[in-house]
Amino acid sequence: MDDPLISQLLSPAEHVYGESDLVLMKKAYINEKAAPELLEYQSDLLARLQDQVHNQEDTVANTDSSDAEGSLVRAIWRLELARAKHLLRAYLRTRLHKLERHVTAVLDDPGMQAHLSPLELQYAKDYFIKTGLHLKDAVTAHLPEEFNSLVRQSNVSEGHDMLSAPDLDAHVFVRVLEDRGAINLDPEGDDVVELNKDDLYVIRYQPIRELLKDKWVELV
Amino acid sequence: MDPLLSPYELEFFAEDEIVKIVPNFSLPTFSHSAIKCIGGVFGPFKPNIPVEVPIWLAVALQKRNNCRILQPEWLNTEALQDALDQEKNTAAVFQRLPFHYLEISKILFVHAKEAFGTDLLKVKELVGDICKVRLSKVNAGLQVLQGPMTVKLNNLSAAECNVIRPFFQGALDRFHLLASMETTTYPGNDDFENEDLNAQPQRHMLATA
């Protein structure tokens, strides 16, 4: 098989119909699902896609379905709407799940808080207060005073040392989108990996964190 | 929640890939006889004129008897036989196949049996064989995993990544952790450091591992 044909087969949806917001949303969802930490909230993309969904819903409502043609097109629109909404829900739920798991670490770090939407931030605060009150009631109230903090191991701890932080050293599956050349995997720089387009690696998350943000790579 | 993508999710993603269909209808009241969707303008639909659409649309149309799905070029017996031979002949690399080749085949084997005609069984068998050869390569690769490293898996497909994810991630995460214990000391473990008897065997074990 010749190469141009195959490379077209590898991502044909984008080749034929362009990078729609649905395609971008799918990528954002997969990145979010595979990354150990909460990624930046895709506010523009979500706003655009939600707009398109609302518009399409209006179109469906205003289309006459009495003839065969209208009912066929309406059925297809409905199907695509269901797919788009499923994707939106999956993305938001994945984020909420990660937020719940790392809530103390997220609230402790303004940089991480900046990755949340206003609603997510509100949710995080409410969630922390409610689970925190419950934990205090059920567990820490019965512990000696020097060990009853929810975010510190003991009174002598410097700072918050009992946060459920995401493990940035976790390994992820990553595909290279553009030739990037060699990158250093650790600060001393004796472990170098060459990143060329279409390469697929299992690699530690930390060294490719910035590359993911700048769209050099995507997670799979 | 499972951190993996489920097989259902992978199928959902694969449904965005493109197949060729032959529609048996047109849409005279819609511009260009096409359907304007969120993901793009699909069509034009004209009777007996082949057109490329996403699989979800193809399957929906086929269920309503509005089209016939065509067998993809990479999914016929010759192309697959070629791919299988190549796959067997090259021990160290994976052949380039569509990223969702397993999911697409599965969907088409269920919803577009007619597209394969009398080749259906043969095509199914070839896809299964290719998958087996590839997975055995992966398993061979897993056996040589030792120590923290970055693993290159070019051309591995979505479903294959998903299958090996727990093994690779688990093993590599643990190797990395052990390697970093070798070089760094842990905060709060100072007293541990001072006890030579305890610290010594631990280092030793890691050096020989």
Boltz contact constraints between the chains, C-beta under 6 A:
constraints:
  - contact:
      token1: [A, 6]
      token2: [B, 96]
      max_distance: 6.0
  - contact:
      token1: [A, 9]
      token2: [B, 74]
      max_distance: 6.0
  - contact:
      token1: [A, 9]
      token2: [B, 98]
      max_distance: 6.0
  - contact:
      token1: [A, 10]
      token2: [B, 99]
      max_distance: 6.0
  - contact:
      token1: [A, 12]
      token2: [B, 17]
      max_distance: 6.0
  - contact:
      token1: [A, 12]
      token2: [B, 18]
      max_distance: 6.0
  - contact:
      token1: [A, 13]
      token2: [B, 16]
      max_distance: 6.0
  - contact:
      token1: [A, 13]
      token2: [B, 17]
      max_distance: 6.0
  - contact:
      token1: [A, 13]
      token2: [B, 18]
      max_distance: 6.0
  - contact:
      token1: [A, 16]
      token2: [B, 18]
      max_distance: 6.0
  - contact:
      token1: [A, 16]
      token2: [B, 52]
      max_distance: 6.0
  - contact:
      token1: [A, 17]
      token2: [B, 40]
      max_distance: 6.0
  - contact:
      token1: [A, 20]
      token2: [B, 39]
      max_distance: 6.0
  - contact:
      token1: [A, 20]
      token2: [B, 40]
      max_distance: 6.0
  - contact:
      token1: [A, 22]
      token2: [B, 38]
      max_distance: 6.0
  - contact:
      token1: [A, 22]
      token2: [B, 39]
      max_distance: 6.0
  - contact:
      token1: [A, 52]
      token2: [B, 38]
      max_distance: 6.0
  - contact:
      token1: [A, 56]
      token2: [B, 38]
      max_distance: 6.0
  - contact:
      token1: [A, 69]
      token2: [B, 27]
      max_distance: 6.0
  - contact:
      token1: [A, 69]
      token2: [B, 29]
      max_distance: 6.0
  - contact:
      token1: [A, 73]
      token2: [B, 35]
      max_distance: 6.0
  - contact:
      token1: [A, 76]
      token2: [B, 35]
      max_distance: 6.0
  - contact:
      token1: [A, 79]
      token2: [B, 60]
      max_distance: 6.0
  - contact:
      token1: [A, 80]
      token2: [B, 37]
      max_distance: 6.0
  - contact:
      token1: [A, 80]
      token2: [B, 38]
      max_distance: 6.0
  - contact:
      token1: [A, 84]
      token2: [B, 38]
      max_distance: 6.0
  - contact:
      token1: [A, 97]
      token2: [B, 1]
      max_distance: 6.0
  - contact:
      token1: [A, 169]
      token2: [B, 176]
      max_distance: 6.0
  - contact:
      token1: [A, 170]
      token2: [B, 173]
      max_distance: 6.0
  - contact:
      token1: [A, 171]
      token2: [B, 169]
      max_distance: 6.0
  - contact:
      token1: [A, 171]
      token2: [B, 172]
      max_distance: 6.0
  - contact:
      token1: [A, 171]
      token2: [B, 173]
      max_distance: 6.0
  - contact:
      token1: [A, 173]
      token2: [B, 161]
      max_distance: 6.0
  - contact:
      token1: [A, 193]
      token2: [B, 150]
      max_distance: 6.0
  - contact:
      token1: [A, 199]
      token2: [B, 154]
      max_distance: 6.0
  - contact:
      token1: [A, 200]
      token2: [B, 153]
      max_distance: 6.0
  - contact:
      token1: [A, 200]
      token2: [B, 154]
      max_distance: 6.0
  - contact:
      token1: [A, 200]
      token2: [B, 156]
      max_distance: 6.0
  - contact:
      token1: [A, 201]
      token2: [B, 150]
      max_distance: 6.0
  - contact:
      token1: [A, 201]
      token2: [B, 152]
      max_distance: 6.0
  - contact:
      token1: [A, 202]
      token2: [B, 151]
      max_distance: 6.0
  - contact:
      token1: [A, 202]
      token2: [B, 168]
      max_distance: 6.0
  - contact:
      token1: [A, 203]
      token2: [B, 150]
      max_distance: 6.0
  - contact:
      token1: [A, 220]
      token2: [B, 161]
      max_distance: 6.0
